[in-house]
């Protein structure tokens, strides 16, 4: 890869921006897919607990950050990869605050 391109885009702030945007887009896409499956009665409603839908979609949206990490790893954008870690840890902390502790205390 051209060194100038690598120097221009391999920045921590670029990774932070991608790390913030990708889970938000992933959440929207997963919510759309889940609603579509629910509309066509493909999902079984008896399998759902109280917060199963929100909890699962939020967790899968955090996992969407694996895709840009793998992409940046392949093109050797090490600083951008490091930048993705910060919003990912923030999203994990938010998930734990909203869903994790209640999940650990209940018997769902």
DRENDO-680102 format. One record per residue (C-alpha): residue number from 1; x, y, z; residue in three letters. Coordinates in steps of 0.02 Angstrom, whole numbers. Layout:
N
<site nr="NUM" east="X" north="Y" up="Z" rest="Ala"/>
...
This chain:
108
<site nr="1" east="0" north="0" up="0" rest="Unk"/>
<site nr="2" east="59" north="176" up="-35" rest="Unk"/>
<site nr="3" east="142" north="250" up="119" rest="Unk"/>
<site nr="4" east="50" north="415" up="100" rest="Unk"/>
<site nr="5" east="-119" north="329" up="109" rest="Unk"/>
<site nr="6" east="-64" north="231" up="261" rest="Unk"/>
<site nr="7" east="-3" north="388" up="350" rest="Unk"/>
<site nr="8" east="-162" north="481" up="310" rest="Unk"/>
<site nr="9" east="-289" north="353" up="369" rest="Unk"/>
<site nr="10" east="-195" north="253" up="501" rest="Unk"/>
<site nr="11" east="-243" north="364" up="647" rest="Unk"/>
<site nr="12" east="-315" north="324" up="817" rest="Unk"/>
<site nr="13" east="-455" north="453" up="794" rest="Unk"/>
<site nr="14" east="-506" north="365" up="633" rest="Unk"/>
<site nr="15" east="-521" north="201" up="727" rest="Unk"/>
<site nr="16" east="-622" north="287" up="864" rest="Unk"/>
<site nr="17" east="-742" north="358" up="734" rest="Unk"/>
<site nr="18" east="-763" north="188" up="650" rest="Unk"/>
<site nr="19" east="-782" north="104" up="820" rest="Unk"/>
<site nr="20" east="-923" north="222" up="867" rest="Unk"/>
<site nr="21" east="-1017" north="216" up="701" rest="Unk"/>
<site nr="22" east="-1010" north="30" up="660" rest="Unk"/>
<site nr="23" east="-1106" north="-34" up="813" rest="Unk"/>
<site nr="24" east="-1239" north="100" up="790" rest="Unk"/>
<site nr="25" east="-1263" north="47" up="609" rest="Unk"/>
<site nr="26" east="-1257" north="-135" up="660" rest="Unk"/>
<site nr="27" east="-1389" north="-107" up="794" rest="Unk"/>
<site nr="28" east="-1504" north="-27" up="667" rest="Unk"/>
<site nr="29" east="-1478" north="-166" up="540" rest="Unk"/>
<site nr="30" east="-1502" north="-304" up="669" rest="Unk"/>
<site nr="31" east="-1658" north="-220" up="737" rest="Unk"/>
<site nr="32" east="-1727" north="-210" up="560" rest="Unk"/>
<site nr="33" east="-1689" north="-394" up="528" rest="Unk"/>
<site nr="34" east="-1764" north="-446" up="696" rest="Unk"/>
<site nr="35" east="-1923" north="-346" up="663" rest="Unk"/>
<site nr="36" east="-1934" north="-420" up="488" rest="Unk"/>
<site nr="37" east="-1920" north="-597" up="558" rest="Unk"/>
<site nr="38" east="-2049" north="-555" up="690" rest="Unk"/>
<site nr="39" east="-2168" north="-484" up="561" rest="Unk"/>
<site nr="40" east="-2164" north="-645" up="460" rest="Unk"/>
<site nr="41" east="-2187" north="-750" up="618" rest="Unk"/>
<site nr="42" east="-2021" north="-838" up="596" rest="Unk"/>
<site nr="43" east="-1969" north="-808" up="776" rest="Unk"/>
<site nr="44" east="-2051" north="-906" up="914" rest="Unk"/>
<site nr="45" east="-2119" north="-786" up="1047" rest="Unk"/>
<site nr="46" east="-2113" north="-916" up="1187" rest="Unk"/>
<site nr="47" east="-1922" north="-914" up="1178" rest="Unk"/>
<site nr="48" east="-1908" north="-732" up="1229" rest="Unk"/>
<site nr="49" east="-1874" north="-673" up="1405" rest="Unk"/>
<site nr="50" east="-1910" north="-497" up="1465" rest="Unk"/>
<site nr="51" east="-1760" north="-409" up="1388" rest="Unk"/>
<site nr="52" east="-1697" north="-543" up="1269" rest="Unk"/>
<site nr="53" east="-1721" north="-443" up="1109" rest="Unk"/>
<site nr="54" east="-1638" north="-282" up="1168" rest="Unk"/>
<site nr="55" east="-1499" north="-372" up="1259" rest="Unk"/>
<site nr="56" east="-1454" north="-487" up="1115" rest="Unk"/>
<site nr="57" east="-1463" north="-355" up="980" rest="Unk"/>
<site nr="58" east="-1354" north="-237" up="1082" rest="Unk"/>
<site nr="59" east="-1225" north="-374" up="1112" rest="Unk"/>
<site nr="60" east="-1220" north="-423" up="928" rest="Unk"/>
<site nr="61" east="-1202" north="-240" up="880" rest="Unk"/>
<site nr="62" east="-1046" north="-229" up="989" rest="Unk"/>
<site nr="63" east="-977" north="-382" up="900" rest="Unk"/>
<site nr="64" east="-994" north="-290" up="734" rest="Unk"/>
<site nr="65" east="-832" north="-201" up="781" rest="Unk"/>
<site nr="66" east="-741" north="-364" up="742" rest="Unk"/>
<site nr="67" east="-765" north="-328" up="556" rest="Unk"/>
<site nr="68" east="-666" north="-164" up="549" rest="Unk"/>
<site nr="69" east="-535" north="-235" up="667" rest="Unk"/>
<site nr="70" east="-505" north="-378" up="545" rest="Unk"/>
<site nr="71" east="-504" north="-258" up="398" rest="Unk"/>
<site nr="72" east="-379" north="-140" up="481" rest="Unk"/>
<site nr="73" east="-272" north="-289" up="531" rest="Unk"/>
<site nr="74" east="-267" north="-351" up="352" rest="Unk"/>
<site nr="75" east="-210" north="-183" up="283" rest="Unk"/>
<site nr="76" east="-94" north="-156" up="432" rest="Unk"/>
<site nr="77" east="-176" north="0" up="506" rest="Unk"/>
<site nr="78" east="-116" north="-34" up="683" rest="Unk"/>
<site nr="79" east="-160" north="137" up="755" rest="Unk"/>
<site nr="80" east="-336" north="130" up="684" rest="Unk"/>
<site nr="81" east="-356" north="-42" up="762" rest="Unk"/>
<site nr="82" east="-304" north="30" up="929" rest="Unk"/>
<site nr="83" east="-433" north="167" up="910" rest="Unk"/>
<site nr="84" east="-575" north="42" up="890" rest="Unk"/>
<site nr="85" east="-537" north="-30" up="1061" rest="Unk"/>
<site nr="86" east="-591" north="128" up="1156" rest="Unk"/>
<site nr="87" east="-771" north="140" up="1095" rest="Unk"/>
<site nr="88" east="-788" north="-50" up="1103" rest="Unk"/>
<site nr="89" east="-741" north="-49" up="1287" rest="Unk"/>
<site nr="90" east="-862" north="96" up="1315" rest="Unk"/>
<site nr="91" east="-1003" north="-1" up="1230" rest="Unk"/>
<site nr="92" east="-963" north="-156" up="1333" rest="Unk"/>
<site nr="93" east="-970" north="-52" up="1493" rest="Unk"/>
<site nr="94" east="-1138" north="20" up="1440" rest="Unk"/>
<site nr="95" east="-1203" north="-155" up="1402" rest="Unk"/>
<site nr="96" east="-1146" north="-218" up="1571" rest="Unk"/>
<site nr="97" east="-1228" north="-69" up="1657" rest="Unk"/>
<site nr="98" east="-1396" north="-91" up="1571" rest="Unk"/>
<site nr="99" east="-1407" north="-280" up="1552" rest="Unk"/>
<site nr="100" east="-1260" north="-373" up="1626" rest="Unk"/>
<site nr="101" east="-1281" north="-346" up="1811" rest="Unk"/>
<site nr="102" east="-1467" north="-383" up="1805" rest="Unk"/>
<site nr="103" east="-1430" north="-538" up="1704" rest="Unk"/>
<site nr="104" east="-1303" north="-597" up="1832" rest="Unk"/>
<site nr="105" east="-1426" north="-572" up="1975" rest="Unk"/>
<site nr="106" east="-1576" north="-656" up="1894" rest="Unk"/>
<site nr="107" east="-1604" north="-836" up="1846" rest="Unk"/>
<site nr="108" east="-1656" north="-805" up="1664" rest="Unk"/>
